[in-house]
Structure formats: structure tokens, C-alpha cells
Amino acid sequence: MDRYSEMFARLNDKNEGAFVPFVMIGDPDLATSEAIICQLIEAGADALELGIPYSDPIADGPTIQAASIRALSHKVTVADCFALLGRVRAKYPSIPMGLLLYSNLVMAQGIDGFYEKAHQAGVDSILIADVPIREAAPFQNAATANEISQILIAPPNATEETMEKIGEFSKGYTYLLGRAGVTGAETAANIPASELIERLNKHNAAPALLGFGISTPEQVKSAIEAGAAGAISGSATVNIIAANLDDTDAMLTSLGSFVQAMKAATVKG
């Protein structure tokens, strides 16, 4: 089994859902970013969703845009990100690590070249935010060739045709949007999402992780009660980094407490 399958099997045995925090690699700088990622894992994150800084993140709200700007101000490159991921993978061989990024970053390296580098760095999945499923074939082919899961997005207004394609092509997990729009903790997810999850399950899609607007333990609990396999929290995690830029120790402590509280909410029943 791949790392996602192993994670979901382990969590099912424990009657738990998955908590997956998102952070931007290189935010606020490479050294602190590496410490942040390790702290998230040590605090109990089941998997990681990680961004690569980009100058025009159209699917992101101001919080994650600011994280990209901070990383880019330190000249963080794609090569730097892969090197950091390789170090994290060597230290934590079993945790699933996914990338969430934009197509220009992939195209600039060449699709096959990017996926090969990702595989070498220990990446388990790639989600490209600005590539719709109808244009995903070249990326899916590169993912398959490099033993990477190409993650597909299920929007709240997905047609039945889209759901069928997600069921056919999804691997690793399905990123279920809690609402339309851009990322941000300021706008709550429209939970419950039970109807969407039922539709995904009908088409045998990969397990659904609910994202966009997940910022509290109560929202994690609601997501799992609605049938999601877990929840992803991005802007709320990045907000903690932004609030503690002058005190790394306080930042890491706050991130640890946040992950522990969110993870505790994944226990079912």
C-alpha cells in the first residue's frame, strides 16, 4: 500500500479521521519552515499538504498569498523546496506529504521532470490548483509514471460527470471543497458536506478530505461526522506563523497546540 492507504487504514482501525495541516514551504524562511514542518508532524499531523511559493496564487486568499510573498522575499526556489522535502522525508519515512501548487511551477521544470524530482524528494501526491480535470491527463500520466497520486478537487457544485471522472481517476485522497471561492479561515466551510461525500462514495472516489475554511476543532468534528475521511486546514495554520514572525519559539509552541487540538477532534463517536 502507498502511504495514504496505510494512513487511512491505520486511522480506521483507531476510529479516527485525518488531520492535515497546510503550510507554505520556505515561509517565513527555509530554516524556520523546516522547523515548522517537523513541529507539525511531532504534534500529531497525520499527513502534510505543502505549498511551493508562487507569485500569482489565484486560488488563495490574502493569508496564503502573504506566505508566498514572505518565502519569495528570501529567494526560495523550487529546488530549495525539494531539498527541504528530502530532508523531512529522511527523518519521517512514513508520513504522507502532498504538494498543492500551480501549473506554471510544474511547466517551468517540464511536467515529467517536475514529477521525477518530486518523487525523488519523497512526495506522495500533487494537487495542481489551476488545472481542471478535463486538462489533467498529462499531469496524471506523469504522476503514474513516478508513483505519485494526482489529487483531484471536488467542488461543491460538481456535476455528475465530474464526480464520475473523480471516481475513475482519483488516487490518494479527494480534495473536497467546503465552499466556493478562495482559501481563507475567515469564511467558514459550508458543513455538512454529506451529500457531496455520498456522491463521491457512489463513484468509488478516493477518501475525501474537506478543505477551505477549516479553522476550528468543531469544524473538523463536523467534517468527519458528515462522512469525510478527514480535514485540511491551511489559512488557520499559516495565520499562526504570521502572528509570531518575531518569536519562533512561540510560533512553534502555538502550532503544536493547534495541531493537537485539531487532531483530538478527529476521534469518532
N, C-alpha and C positions, 0 to 999 in steps of 0.2 A: 504493500500500500504506500501511497505518497504521504507526505507529512500532513496534508489536510485530512485525508481519510483517517489516518491514525489519530489525529486530534479529535475529530468528531466521534470516532469510536470510543476513545478514552472518556470524553465528556458524557457521552450517552450512558456509559457504564456507571458514571458518578451522578447521573441525573442532573447534569448541568448544561447550560448553554455556554457559548464562547464570548469572551470579551476581547475586542480587537481595537487597540488604540492606533490612531494615525499621527505621525509627526513628519515634518519635512527634514530630509537628510541635509545636514550642514547648517541647520538652524539651532542656535544663533551663529555658531561656528563649528568647524569639524570636530574639534576635541570635545566640546560640550555636547554636541549632537551624539557622539558615540557614548558618552556617559549617560545621556538621556535614554537612548535605546536600550542600553544594558539595564538601567533602572526600571524601565517598563517591564522587561522580562522578569527581573528579580522580584518585582512587586506582584506578579501573577498574571500578566497578559498571556492569553492563550495563543495568540498569533499577532503579527505586526502588519500594518499597512503603512507603507512609507512613500513619501513623495520625493521626486527629484526636482530641484528648483528650476523654475521656468519663468521667463519674463512676461508671458501673456496667458495666465491661467484662467481661461474663460469660464470654467465651471466652478470656480472658487470665489467665496466671499472675501471681505477685507481681512479677516483673520489669517487665512492661509496665504492670501496674496502677500501680506506683510512678512510671513515666514519665508516665502521665496525671496523677497527683497533683502531680508537680513542675510540669508545664505549667499545670495549673489553678490552682496556687498563685500563678502570675504572671498570672492572669486572661486566659489565652489563649483567644480566641474563634474560632468558625468563620470569621468574616470575616478575622481575623488570619491564619489558616491559608491561605485563598485568596490573600490579598495576598502572602504569602511564596512560595507556589507560582508565582504570576505572575512574581515576580522571578527565581526559579530557571528557569522556562521561557524567559524572555527571554535568559538567559545561556547556557542549554543547550538549543537548539531541537530536538535530535533524540532525546534520551534518553526512553524511556517512563517515565511517572510514574503510579503507581496509588495509589488510596486504599483503605485497609482500615478500616472503621468500623462503627458500629451504627445501626440503623434509626431510633432516636429522633432522632439528629442530622439525619438526612435529613428526617424527617417534620416536624420543628420549622421547617424552612425551606420546606416544601412540596416534594414529590418533584420536580416539574418545575423549580421554582425552584432547588433544590439542584444538580440536574444541569446546568442552564444556567450557574450560577456556576462549577461545576467545569470545564465546557468552556471558559469564558472565561479561567480560570486556567491552562489548558493541560494538564488532567488527561486521561490516556488511558484509564483503567479505574477501576471502582469495584467493590469486593467488600464486601457487607454481611453481617457475620458471623452475625447472628441472624435472617436471612431464609432459610428453606428454599426449595428450588427450586419447590415447589408454590405458594408465595406470591410468587414473584419477578416475575410478569408486569408489574405497574405500574412496577417499577424497570427492567425490561428495556425497556419501551416508552419511558420517559424517556431511558434510555441511548441507544437507537437514534435518537431524535429529536435528541439532542445529540452524535452521533458519538462516543460513549463505549462502550467494551467493558464489558459487565456480566460480571464474573468469577464463575464458579460453583465450588463446592467439591466435590471428590470424596473422600468419607470412606473409610476402609479397609474399612468394612462396607457399602459401597454396593450396593443391589440392581441387578439388570439393568435394571429400569425407570428407576432414577435415572441409570444410565450412558447409557441411550438418550436421556434428556432432556438430559443434559450434552452429548452428541454433537450434538443438534439445536440447542441454544441457546447453547453456549459460544462466546465470542469472545475474542480477545486471547491468553489462556492459561487453562489449567485449574489451580486451586489443589488439588494433591493432598496430602492429609494423610498425613504419615509415620506417624502413630499417632492414637489417640483421646485425648480429654482436652483440657486447656487448653494454651496456649502455654508454652514454657519450655525453656531449654537444659539443664536438669538431667536431663531424661528423654530419652534418645536416641531418634531416629527408628527405627522398625522397618524398616530397609532390609535386603534389597532389596524394592522395590515393583514388580517386573517384571510380576507377574500383573495388578495394577491398571492399569498402564500399557498392557499388551496389550489389556485390556478397553476402555480409553478409545480406543485407536487403532482398535479394531474398529468403534467408533461414530463415527469421524472427529471426535473432540473436538479442541478447540484444544490446542496443545502443553502438556504437563504440567510444572509447576514443583513440586518437592517441598518442603514446608514442615513446621513443627512439629518441634523437636528437632534442627535442623541447626546445629551449632556448631563443627565442625572441617573442615579440608580433606579429611580422609579420608571424612567423610560426604558431602561434595559429590561427590567422585570416585565413591563407591558409588552415589549417586543417578543420576549420569549413566550409569554402567555398567549400571544397571538399566533404562535407556531413557528416563529423564526428560530433558526439554529444558534443565533447569537446577534450581537450588535457591534457596530463600528462607531467609534467616537473620535472625530478629528478636531473640529474647531475648539471644543471644550478642552482638549488636551493641549493644543497649541496656545490657547489663552493663558494657561498656567505658565508656559515658557515665557510668553510676552510679559506677564506680570512680574516676573522675577529675573529679568535680564541682568540686574546688578548684584544678584546673590545666588550663585549656582547651587550652594548647599540647600538654601530654602526652596529653590526650584525643584531639585531632585526629591526632597522630602515631600513637597506638595504633590508632585507627580506620583510618588509611591502611594500616598494616602488616597489619591483619586482612583488609581488603578485598583487598589484593594477594595474600595467601596463599590466600584462598578462591577468588579468580579464577583463580589459577595452577592450581588443582585441576580446573578445568573443561575443560582441554585433553584431548581424547580420545586414546586409544591409548597 
